[in-house]
Amino acid sequence: MEYKIITDVRDFEILENEWNLIFDRNNFSVFQSFIFNYYSWKEILIQSSLNSLFIIKIIQNNITIGFFPLYNDKTNTLRFINDVHSDFCDIILDKEIDLNNLLQFIFKDCEQKKIQLINLKENSILTQFSVNNYQYNLISYVSAKYTDFEVNKGLFPDNCAKLLCKERGEIRRIVKKNLNCKHYVLSKSHSSFPIDEILKLRQKMINNGSRSNKFLPIVMLKLIEKLYNYHYIEISCVKDSEVRAILFVMKNKNDSLFWIDLYDNIGYTSTLNNYISYIAVKSLENKICINLGRGAYKWKIAKFRPNIYELYTVNYFSSWFFRLSFLIKNHFISVITLIYRKFIK
């Protein structure tokens, strides 16, 4: 096995064809696509001089079989590119590898000290390795959840077997209540990116206090627009006299991931109507899988009865000393946070 470190954005750009070949042959989320990673780096992470690119190209018998899309942050910790905005993170592989050999390369040959990997599904090779290698200097734990459910071809909500009569009745009530709203699904094929409507709704959310003024900065919107232009995202929206809700949906075959919501009030009525309308349109002609993304929110569980899965965080360390330092630091932060919360109350 050979490894090559990519540290320059120009070398990153050259990886596109090889990356896409592996991505298209396997079942990855859009978060593992070249476009998401490349423009996450180019539009967002490169803005800080404290970040440095650290993509590992994995080569076997002169053939590229994978990429480990990492960067070094301001604390000299290796992380997935744009992990905070990725519902699911993972290494990109065409075949199984010796992960222990890869970690030795990172820690010994490259002299890195720590890797922090978040939002890993249970079936990820990185999660499985952490479960089966207790002797390694690592810490792994469940850190989040995500939900999904299948909808058969037909009329929603009758085509969703998981829904009980109570949930189906509630969905019909919401649809009836919002009959004055029209629903649209926008894609690059027939619509330009609706930046003005997005900015207007974003500002409403900031003004009513449901989001901070850091919500959806321009650099993030540039990334979303790139994904839209490359057909990785379509936009679901509901409107009457003006746009009431916008949903960025990541598309991967017949799977739809509900990524980021914008809505016009503090409640979730507009968002729920948008969800229902999108599912109804998409399931009319095909069986689909709806992924509600990271976070097992009570209102989503109550309305759609989705399957609930766990996401993992895995921290790898070059030595027991760095592992111990991490545990002490985290314990100290937990104690200070607890004291602060008691003081505020």
Secondary structure, 3 states (H helix, E strand, C coil): CEEEEECCHHHHHHCHHHHHHHHHHCCCCHHHCHHHHHHHHHHCHHHCCCCEEEEEEEEECCEEEEEEEEEECCCCCEEECCHHHCCCCCCEECCCCCHHHHHHHHHHHCCCCEEEEEEEECCCHHHHHHHHCCCCCEEEEEEEEEEEEEECCCCCCCCCCCCCHHHHHHHHHHHHHCCCCEEEEECCCCCCCCHHHHHHHHHHHHHCCCCCCCCCCHHHHHHHHHHHHCCCEEEEEEECCCEEEEEEEEEECCEEEEEEEEECCCCCHHHHHHHHHHHHHHHCCCCEEEEEEECCCHHHHHHHCCEEEEEEEEEEECCHHHHHHHHHHHHHHHHHHHHHHHHHC
